[in-house]
């Protein structure tokens, strides 16, 4: 869970002595405590800080472009120390202005969390999280499955039961993006401002949308900004269409941070909409694309890990919104022994009727194929029967508008080919599966 510290008191503007400034700047060079919440000993004495009013002005002009918060909320809410704030500010302003900025941030502090907190972690914890010198305990993948279904088998017979499962309720065995890790890309904190070509695209539509959101921080304004960002960065010739994935990743992470901070401010993350989660998913896709510019196997593995964590984060809020044509998330999960998690993701999306299904009429058939392919001997036959039963029930209500029946039959045949691995487990049950398969093919003619 996110750790908090007591509320810091507001700073009274003072003029530091020359000796005090010297001492403070020495402290700046070595005062960071990576990952830990700042305690009283890492707060600068009030007389060494500057003027918060001037600090707010300086932050807006010199720092805000790279901080989606605009006002420094991201520094205050995640307990960057006074030393860290000045140290970071010195890249843009002089030391006196840096102290003004630190005073401004101190005035925003409420109950700051650890800089290395993962603020949107499902169930608020990492499954199997233990000190680094101790080995993990148990089969965390199977523990996840048993938490969800209450058994190592697959007991679901009704799609409504599966649809009612909220992925946010269950801990996963890896961390969602942490808030800030300097020198790393595995965090929420943007490294660069949004590029002018994105802000100015389509007559400055995104710049205007973000300014409108800052003037009225409603969810509707946020969602509009996310939609405009999508238009400004995708499509031929646009930032995320071109071959270099780095600026696309940076821009998407900036917008992701804007969305994340909105829900941290309001204190309610229960209904994060698909438009916001889509940007989080896209950060994941961009991160995986960073493999193309990685210089080592370690960097490639890091890019895949970053991508998969952003994707699961988005999926956990909107399990019916994102398809996996390249199986990035599923491949990462299975390569790291998370076979049942990958199976759950396909099954949970299959029974939905969300954005992915509305945009892709064959989505449920695609997910059925993934589910059967991702199954194992213990649950394979039960999953196969459920998949074909769900397909038949869905098609009895009529073909989805726009469904390509030839492509749909190909997906069903591929699913059937994978399912045949389970045909000897229970002849009676396999006969029932065969009947359902025949019905699905008939309904697709």
N, C-alpha and C positions, 0 to 999 in steps of 0.2 A: 504494500500500500504506500501511497505518497506520504512522505514524512513532512511534518510542518514544524516551524519554530514559532515562538511567541512573537506578537506584533512588535515591529521596531518603532521606536518613537520618532516623531518628526524632528528634523534638524533645524536649528536656529542659525540663520546666516551669520557667519563671523568672518573676520579678516585674519587669516593665518599669519603667524610670524614667519620670518625667513627660515629660522631653524626648524619650525614645524613643517614647513613645506619640504625641506630637505629630507626630514625623517619620513614624511609621508611617501615621497617619491621612491625612497629606498624600499619602503614596505611594498609599494606597488610592484616592484620587480620580483618579489618572492612571496607575496601574500596570498596567492590563490590556493585554495584547498579544493582540488578537482572533485566534484561529485558530492561533497558534503554540504549540508545546510550551514550557512554562515552563523556562527555564534557571536556573542558580544565581543570576543577578542579579535574578530575579523572585521568589525565595524570601526571606521575611522572616528577618532574623537570629534565631537561636533565642531570644535573650533578650527579643524582642518578642512572642513567642507565649505563649499561656496554658497552662492545665492540660488535657491531653487527656481525663482522666477526667471532669472537669466538662463538657468540650466534648461528649463523647458523650451525657451526660445532656441537655444543652441541645439538641443536635441532635434527639434523639428527641422532645422535647416541643415544640420550636419550628419545626423544619425538616422532619422526617420526613414529615408528611402530604402535602407537595408533592413529595417525592423517593421514587419507588417503591422505591428501594434500601433505604430505612429507615435504613441506617447511614452513608450518605454515600459509598458505593462509586462512584456515578455522578460525584461530584466528584473523587475520588481517581484513578479509572482514566482520566479524561480530562483530567487535568492543569489543573484550575482553580488559579490561583496563590493564594498566601496572601492577597494583596491582594484578589483577586476574591471569595474566600470571605468575608472580613470585610465587604467592601462589600455583598455580597448579604445577609449576616446582619443588617446594621444595619437592614434593613427590619423585623426581628422582635425583635431583642435589642439590648442595649447593647454598647458597644465592647469592654468587658472580656470579656463572654460571647462576642462574635464572635471574639476572639483564642483563647479556649478551643476554640471550634469548629474554627478553622483548625488548631490543634495536634492535635485529634482526627483531622481529615482527613489531615494529614501522616503520622500513624501508620499509615494504611491504604495509603499509596502503595506500589506495586510498580514496574512499568514503565509509567508513564502514557503515553497516546496523545494526539495532538492533539485539542483540543476540536472541531475541524471535521472530524475523521475520519468516514467513513461505514463503520461497523464491519461491515456485512453486504453490502458491495458485491460483486456477482457477479464472480468471477475476481480480486477484490482490486484492481481498477483501473477507471477510466472510459475507455472506448474513445475514442481521439482527444483525450485530455485534453492541453491545451497552455496556455501562458501566455495570459492574457486579451488581450494585445496582438497575438497571432498568430492567423491564421485556422485553422479546422479543416482537417485534411488528408483528402482522399479522401471517398468515399461510405461513411460509417460504417454505414449501414443494410445496404448490400450486403456490407461487410466482415464484419458479424455473420453474415449468411447463409452466406457462403463459409466462415467459421470452423466453422459448424455442419455444413454439408453437403459442404464441399470443392469446390464448384462453384457457378456462378451459376444453374444449373438446379436441377431437383428430382429427385434420383436414387433416392429411396426407393420401394421396391416392397413392402416388408413392414412391417406395423404394428409388429412387435416391434422393428425397427430404430429407428423413430421413438420408441417408448416408452422405449428405452434411453438416449435423450439427456437429459442433466441440464442444465437451463437455468443452474444455478449455475456451470457450467464455462466460460461465455462472457461476456466483458465487454460491457457495453451503453454507449451513448454519452450517458448522463446519470447523475447522482448519485442514489444511494439517500438517504434522510434522513440528514443529518449529526447528530452527537451534540448539539451545542449552538451555537446562534446566538442570542444575546440579542436580544430585540425582534423575533424572527421566529417563524413557526409551521412552518418547514421543518426542524424538528429533533426529536430524541427527548425532550428535556427538558420535562416537564410544566410548565405555567404555573400550574395550580391543583390543589388537592387533589380527591379524589373527593367529590362532593356527598353530604351525609347521606342524601338520598332514595334514592341508589343503595346506599350502605353498609347502610342500615337496611331496605331492601326485603325482603319475605318473612321478617320476623322477624330481620333482621340477618344474612341468609345470606352475603352477600358479605363483610361485615366479619369474620365468623367464618372464612370460607374463606381470606381473606388472612392473618389472624392464624395460622391453622394452617400456611400456607405458610411464614411467617417462622419458625415453630417447627420446621419440618421442610422444608427447601428442596429437596424432591424434585420431579422432573418430574411425578409423579402428582398431588402437591398443587397444582402450578402449573396443570396442565390442569384440575383440578377448579375452581380459582378462575376460570379463563377461562370455563368452562361456566356457573358461577353468575353471572358478570358479564353474559354474554349474556342470561340469563333476566331479570336485574335491570334491563336497559336497553332491551329490545325488547318489543314488544306494546302494545296499546292503553293510552294514558295514561302510558306509561313515557318515560324521558328521551329516548331516540332515536326515539320515535314522534311526539313533538310537533314543531311547526314550526320552533322555534329550533335551528339546527344547531350553534351555538357550544358549549353545554355538553356536547352529545353528542361533539363532536370532542375537547374537552378530556378527558373521561372516558375515551374510547377510547385517546387517546394516553398517558394515565397507565398504563392496563393494558398497552398495547404496550411501554412502557418497562420495566414489571415483567418481561415475558417476555424482552425483549432483554437485560436485565441478568442474568437467570438463565443464559443461554447464554454470555455473556461471562465470568461467574464460573467456570463449569465448564470453559470453554475448548474446548467442542465444540458446534458449530452444525450438524453434519452431518445430524441427524435431527429437525429442528424439526417438531413434530406439527401436524396441521391445525387443532387448537383454538387454538394460539398464532398460527399464520399467519392464521387467520380474523380475529382482532382487528386484525392489521396491515392486512389487506384492508379491514376496516370503517373504520379510520382514513382510508384513502383515499377511501372513499365519503363519509364525513362531511366530508372536506376539500373535495371537489368540491361538496357541498351548501352550502359557505360562499359559493359564488358568489351565492346568493340574498340575502346580506347585504353583498356587496362594494359599495364606493362608486365604483369606477373600473374601467376595462378592465384596468389593471395588476393590481389585486387579484383580479379574476376569473381572469386568466391564471395568477396565482400559485396560486390555489386549485386550478385544474385540474392544474397542474404538481405540486403537493404530492400531490394525490390519485393521480395516475398513478404517481409514484415509490413510494408505499406499496403500491400494487396490484402493481406489478412485483416489488417485494421479496417480497410474500406469494406471488405466482405462482411466483417462482423456486424457492421451497422446496416448494411444493405445486401443481404445474402442473395437477393434475386436480381441484382442490377448489373452484374459483370460476368461476361462469358470468358472462357479460357481457350480461345482457338489455338494458341501456341502452348498452352498448359504450363505457363511459367510458374504459377503458384503451386499447382499440383506436382510438377516435376521437382521443385525445391522440397516440398513436403516429403515426397517419397524417397528422394535421394538422402534425406536425413532421417529416414526410418519412421516418418509420420504417415504410414499407409492408411490407417483408419481415419485420420483427419482429412486426408485428400478424398477418401470415399464419402465422408460426411458432407464435405463441401459440395460435391456433385449431387448427392441425393437431396440435400436441403434446397439447392437452387432448382432442381428438377421439378419439385412440387409447387413452385411459386408461380406468380403471374406478374412479375415485376418488369422493370425496364428492359432487361435482357430478352424476356419473352415477347414483349410488345415490339421490340426492334427486330427480333429474329424469330419468326414463327416456328422454326424447328428446334428452338432452344431445349425444350423438354426431351426431345429425341437425342440431341447431342449430349445432354447430361446423363441420360440413361445409358448411352454407350460408355461414357467415362466411368459411371458407377460400376457397371459390370466388369469393365477392364480393371478397375481399381480394387475389386473384391478379392477375398481370399477363400480358402477352403472352408473355413468355419461358417462364413456368412454368404458365400457366393450364390448358393441356390436360393436362399431366402431373399436376397437382394434382387436376383434375376426375376423371381416370381413377382416381387413388388414392382419392379420396373415395368415389366410387360403388362401387369395389371393396371398400373397407372396410365400407361400409354393407351390401352384399350378404353379405359374409362374416359380419358380425355377426348379420344377420337369419336367415341359414340355420340358426344355432344356436337359433333360436326368438325370438319377440317378447319384449322385456324386460317383466317384470311391471309392470303399471300403465300401459303405454304407451297413449296416446290415438292410435289409428291415424288418425283423421281429421286431427288436428293434425300427425301425423307425415307424412302424405301432402302436406299443405300445405307443410311445410318442404322436402320433396323436390322438389316442383314449383317452389318459389322457387329452390332450388339449380339445378335444370335450366334455368330461365329465365336465370339468370346465366351458366350454363355455355355457352349457345348462342353467346356472343361468341367462343368458341374453335373453332367447328365447321368453319371453313374452313382451319385450320392443317395438318391431316393427316387426310384423309378416311378412311384405314384405321383410324387410332386413334380417330377420332370414331365410327366404326361400332362399335368395341368398347365405347366409353363408352355408346352408345345401348343396346346389349345389356344392360349392367349396370344402367342406369336402368330398363329394362323389368322386369328381375328384381326390383329393389328395390320397384317399385310393386306387382308381383304378390305379393311376400312380405308387403306391408302390407295386403292385402285380407282 
